[in-house]
């Protein structure tokens, strides 16, 4: 899973959000590393909807424009969780190895 997709799904974990709110929440969760353009976001949302990972739960008109609220599906939650476990395992491998190496004599 690509990093922007991971943060889009993570942004939707707590509550349904609309496009701009997803952009901002993904940026906050990634500590500023992920700054999605609207085109990238909506392409990703279309793809994630097609894959069954997100769905539209509400639509309203705000200032004459449609505002769609998205949420994760159970499949999207499962994919996000699996990716989080994969990333944690990968990080643990490096962190544990670094700790072992640091305990070896002559290694600074």
Secondary structure, DSSP 8 states (H G I E B T S, - for coil): --HHHHHHHHHTSSS-EEHHHHHHHHHHHTTTS----HHHHHHHHHHHHHTTSEEEEEEEEETTEEEEEEEE-HHHHHHHHHHHHHHHHHHHHHHHHHHHHHHSTT--
